[in-house]
Amino acid sequence: MAIRNVLTGTKNEALRKKSREVKSVSKRIKTLLDDMKETMRVEEGVGLAAPQVGVLRRVIVIEYEEQTFEAVNPKISNEKGEAVGEEGCLSVTDVRGTVKRPESVTVVYTDRDGKAQKIEAEGMLARIFCHEIDHLNGVLFVDKMIERVE
């Protein structure tokens, strides 16, 4: 495993590109997942998307409340409600702000073993999934920010 550099800045072009779908969970993708988890832990984040480490593939990792998710090609298949909450980002280090997100989401994805998975996420976990999936589409939380938090 290796710690990767996290790209930063709202004007960074690599963070603004749409990621490509992963065709199969290869050894390379598994190495990427391992590297992303290690990088996220070192950076003290709760989620990390592949574009944040310069890889334009639809891959995210999340660790929240002792749960770890390694999601390949994640998609939100259903969302319910609305919640406004505070967010920050490892790629936008100097800003925190409030963002409106769904209160709950259903996310479908492929895990590191190539198996289809589905999770019903609520509250903060739903927010994290939405935030990381936005990264895969070149969207940063500041694009949706309602107000800055000092």
Order of alpha helices (4+ residues) and beta strands (2+ residues): alpha-beta-beta-beta-beta-beta-beta-beta-alpha-alpha-beta
